[in-house]
Amino acid sequence: MIESFLQYEFLQNAAITGMLIGIVAPLLGVFIVVRRLSLIADALSHITLTGIAASLLIEKRVTSVNELNPIYMGMVFSVGGAILIEKLRKLYKHYEELAIPIILSGGIGVGVILISLADGFNTDLFSYLFGSVTAVSSSNMWTVVCITIAVLIIVILFYKELFVLSFDEEHASIAGVNGRWIHLLFIVMVALVIASSMQVVGILLVSALMTLPVAAALRIASSFKQTIGLSIAFGEFSVILGLISSYQLSVPPGGTIVVIAILVLIMAILYKKVRNHLYVKGEPV
Amino acid sequence: MKPNKIIDMEQVSFKYDKELVVEKVDLVIERGQFLGLVGPNGSGKSTLIKLMLGLIKPDRGTVKLFDQPIKQFNEWQEIGFVSQKANSFNSGFPASVIEVVKTGLVSRIGAFKFFNRKHREKALEALRTVEMEEYADTNIGELSGGQQQRVFIARALVSDPSLLILDEPTVGVDAKHVTAFYELLRKLNHDKGISLLMVTHDIGTITEHATHVVCMNKTVHFHGASEEYKEFDDQDLNRLYGHSVQQLNHNHEHGVSQS
């Protein structure tokens, strides 16, 4: 395993990309979950798929374009979808969640049409759906490195604004926080992270990496910082173990990463139950 | 140098859709006062607070904070606000007590700057004032309603405000804690010199504690010292509340003493 890791560049790419995604996806995931926006990640991943399909189609049909990296088109669609969701949420003030199925079904609908125009499913597409340890090129890896650095800087810089907005929007607006801009910035970051996660985890499972580690951390943490720390630790653990088992078992990493994240979640739930049990018992009545 | 009139509203009116909820309200809060704002449900009390905080803009009239028109006012750390919603926040939110209190410093710290040790000290100090220091690292969701209320007051206090606005703070807090709660308010008003504005519909209790009372139902029906309010007789009160219940759309032609 270690030998082949040192030998093959693609494994190094996948490992580094995966580990970076393991940091930023749960980090943004914490804010997504506490703001009850979990499904936005799903909607954005579907619209990313549309972008990928469009990219594959252009590559196939437009002869002047030889090699088009689908990750970029995916990002464009994902960010576009994010902005569209925000517009729709404003349009349907009383039914904000409507924006999600609109974008989700729209994305998958257009995506399917584009995919068949591009002559249907192939292995390439399969790896975008469920992730792949072999598909990460070094240029993609560098894209993810840049996005990770940008996200970390922005989250650190706007940590208190993001936190106060998540906890209490009214209070944030009294404190003079420009909620609209911060939220837009946040949702664009989410869109970029989703588009860049697709090669390792796959489009269909990327939202899991944003929510499952957070769900586990919520059972245990007593502060927001702790929730972030534990979410990243759980995410990282799932990615690393998932990539190793994916390579060993020759199955897509999206599957193994998600299964491990779910096992972590079950452990966290059990841990809380056992701890509560002991605590109640230890307490003098 | 500090202005004496903390809040100065003149002839403020506000409509939700087409319904007038606040009509020609004049309201002044002076430094050091503990003002109780009372009135029946739907009388526009919470709307008035939102107007004061600039969360909504009046259709008519002017709002001045610390002698500045609200548009130009930017010293929001001078005003602490404990919202009605503080009782019904997402109690599953994974934040510790101190993290919640520190959010009260966001406007004071400003953009592109971070929380530091000094801010933690300030937050602990605010928690000490409300006697919740020992819970600093506890998850906010694990506290009782009364304790959470104190944490939200600490959040409002942490920026050293001159005025604390409380919107129905005793709703959902049991009677035993209400007494302790008023004791805390007295301490803030007397010892720390913080002016208070408390919205409530518990008229009996507020007149015992507040220095001044404003009674409103869309428009102000009484504004004066608490002692005077006791003379604002039961009949007036019944009329005020009675109309609101039985004849919601009735116009208030009857002018009640206004000071």
Interface residues (C-beta under 8 A of the other chain):
Chain A: V34 I156 L157 Y159 K160 E161 F163 V164 S166 F167 D168 E170 H171 A172 S173 I174 A175 G176 V177 A217 L218 A221 S222 S223 F224 K225 Q226 T227
Chain B: L53 G54 L55 N74 W76 I79 F81 S83 K85 F89 N90 G92 F93 P94 A95 S96 I98 E99 V100 K102 T103 G104 V106 S107 I109 A111 F112 F114 F115 D137 T138 N139 E142 R155
